[in-house]
Amino acid sequence: MWKENTLEDLEAELLEYETVGKFLVEIGKEFGGGDKESVKMAELRRLEQGKRMMEEFVQEFRRAARESRYEERPLIEEFKREMNGMIRRKLMEAERPLASIEQWYECTTDLDRHWRESKRKEERLRGQ
């Protein structure tokens, strides 16, 4: 819950948020969500794959993207920005660029799955 002096804290730059997206999500929660589209856009901007499997990240990204009104190109750019760098680099270096967000979802999920399987095999071989 926000304190009464939040506006003063904000003006005095005493409040800190990691991203503008997180700030907007908090504002939306406090003041009834604002327009749904803006809240979904902010939610998209705060997502990160981190160490999660790509399948899990894609599911969360799809949910947030549904009502953001982002379409192909901006949606792809957000997706690329939020995924792990290794996968992004591999796909950016591909001979044929991916044209749709669905292709990005599919290819990133496949790459992530293959990479994780490769890591498991390497670990098993080292353990023998």
C-alpha positions in Angstrom: 0.0 0.0 0.0 1.3 3.5 -0.8 2.0 6.0 1.9 0.2 9.3 2.0 3.4 11.2 1.0 4.1 9.1 -2.1 3.7 12.1 -4.4 6.2 14.1 -2.4 8.6 11.1 -2.3 8.2 10.8 -6.1 8.9 14.4 -6.6 11.9 14.3 -4.3 13.1 11.3 -6.3 13.1 9.1 -3.1 11.2 6.2 -4.8 13.2 3.8 -7.0 11.9 1.3 -9.5 14.1 -0.9 -11.6 12.2 0.0 -14.8 9.5 2.3 -16.0 7.4 -0.7 -16.7 7.5 -1.8 -13.0 6.6 1.7 -12.0 3.6 1.8 -14.4 2.4 -1.6 -13.2 2.4 -0.3 -9.6 0.6 2.8 -10.6 -2.0 0.7 -12.4 -2.5 -1.5 -9.4 -3.0 1.5 -7.1 -5.3 3.5 -9.3 -7.5 0.8 -10.8 -5.3 -0.4 -13.6 -5.6 2.5 -16.0 -6.2 1.4 -19.5 -5.6 -2.3 -19.9 -3.5 -1.8 -23.0 -0.9 0.3 -21.2 -0.7 -2.0 -18.3 -0.1 -5.0 -20.7 2.5 -3.0 -22.5 4.3 -2.3 -19.2 4.0 -5.9 -18.2 5.6 -7.0 -21.5 8.5 -4.6 -20.9 9.3 -6.0 -17.5 9.5 -9.6 -18.6 12.8 -11.4 -18.7 13.6 -15.0 -19.6 16.3 -15.3 -17.0 17.2 -18.9 -16.3 13.7 -20.2 -17.1 13.1 -22.6 -20.0 12.0 -20.8 -23.1 8.7 -22.6 -23.2 7.7 -21.1 -19.9 8.9 -17.6 -21.0 7.0 -17.9 -24.3 3.8 -18.8 -22.4 4.1 -15.7 -20.1 5.1 -13.5 -23.0 2.0 -14.6 -25.0 -0.3 -13.9 -22.1 1.1 -10.4 -21.7 1.2 -9.7 -25.5 -2.5 -10.7 -26.0 -3.9 -7.4 -24.9 -1.0 -5.1 -25.4 -2.0 -4.3 -29.0 1.6 -4.8 -30.1 1.7 -6.4 -33.5 4.4 -8.3 -35.4 7.5 -6.1 -35.6 7.2 -4.3 -32.2 6.2 -7.6 -30.6 9.3 -9.3 -32.1 11.5 -6.5 -30.9 10.2 -6.8 -27.3 10.6 -10.6 -27.4 14.2 -10.4 -28.7 15.1 -7.8 -26.0 13.8 -9.9 -23.2 15.2 -13.3 -24.1 18.7 -14.7 -23.2 21.5 -13.2 -25.3 22.9 -16.6 -26.4 19.7 -17.6 -28.1 19.1 -14.1 -29.6 22.6 -14.0 -31.1 22.2 -17.4 -32.7 18.9 -16.4 -34.4 20.2 -13.0 -35.4 23.1 -14.8 -37.2 20.8 -17.2 -39.0 20.9 -17.3 -42.8 17.2 -16.6 -43.2 15.8 -14.1 -40.8 12.6 -15.1 -38.9 9.6 -13.2 -40.2 6.8 -13.7 -37.6 6.5 -13.8 -33.9 5.3 -17.4 -34.2 8.5 -18.4 -35.9 10.4 -16.6 -33.1 8.5 -18.6 -30.5 9.1 -21.9 -32.2 12.7 -21.4 -33.1 13.7 -20.0 -29.7 11.9 -22.9 -27.9 13.7 -25.5 -30.1 17.1 -23.8 -29.6 16.6 -23.7 -25.9 15.5 -27.3 -25.7 18.5 -28.5 -27.7 20.9 -26.4 -25.7 19.6 -27.7 -22.4 19.7 -31.3 -23.7 23.3 -30.8 -24.9 24.3 -29.4 -21.4 22.7 -32.5 -19.7 24.7 -34.8 -22.0 27.9 -33.0 -21.3 27.4 -33.2 -17.6 26.7 -37.0 -17.9 29.8 -37.5 -19.9 31.9 -35.6 -17.4 30.4 -37.7 -14.6 31.5 -41.0 -16.1 
